[in-house]
Amino acid sequence: MHRSRGHAAGGPTCLLDLRLMRSRAAEYAAWQWQQWHATVSGTRDAQPWWVFLDRHRADPTAWPVSRAQQVDLA
């Protein structure tokens, strides 16, 4: 008989409550999503860097690199 049979992480497997663990994990995931959603709600979608690069290349005088680095599109 294998030494770890009937045990997991040093404790008896009969004490594992997988249903409760799954339920708590789902509750925590829902809470995390709510926190994330409250944080990003109302913010604009991220712009990939090439949007600013394209603007700079189209008109380097109007869109110098320094402006592209500091732009606030909110």
N, C-alpha and C positions, 0 to 999 in steps of 0.2 A: 504494500500500500504506500502511495506517495505521501510524503510528510505534509504537504500543503492541502491535501484533499479535505474538503469541508471548511477550508479557511480562505479568506481573502484579505490581503493587507494586514495579516496578523489577527484577524477576528473571525469568528464563526460566520459562515455564509447565511445561516438561518437568521441572523440579526440584520441582514441587509433588507431594506424596504425600498425596492426599486420603484414601485409605484409612487411613493412619497417623494423620492429623489426626482423622478420625472416631473411630477406636479410642481415641485418647488423650482426646478429649472425652468419650466414654462412660465411660472409667475415672474421669475427674475428676468427672463428674456422680454416679457411684456413690459416690465418696468423700465428696462434699458431702452427699449424702443420708444416708450413715452418720453423719456428724458432726452433722447436724441431728437425726436420730433419737435419737442418744445424748444430745443436749442436752435434748430435750423429752420423752424417755421418762419416764413416771411423773408427769408434770405434768397438771393438770386442763385441760379445754378452757376456752378464754377465754369469759368472760361478757360479752355486749354491755352497753353502758352503761345501756340502758333497763331491764334487770333490776333494777339498783340504784335507778333512778328510780322504777320501779313499787313497789318496797319502800318507798321514802321516801314516795311519794304515798299508799300504803295506810295507813301509820302514821308520820307525820312525827316523832312523839315517840320511837318505838323506833328509827327509822332516820333520824337527822338527816344532813344532807349530809356533815358531818365524819366520821361513822361509815362512810358509803358510800365515802368517799374513802380510808379507811384499812383497810377490811375485808380480811382474808386468809382466803380460802375453802379453803385447802389442807387 
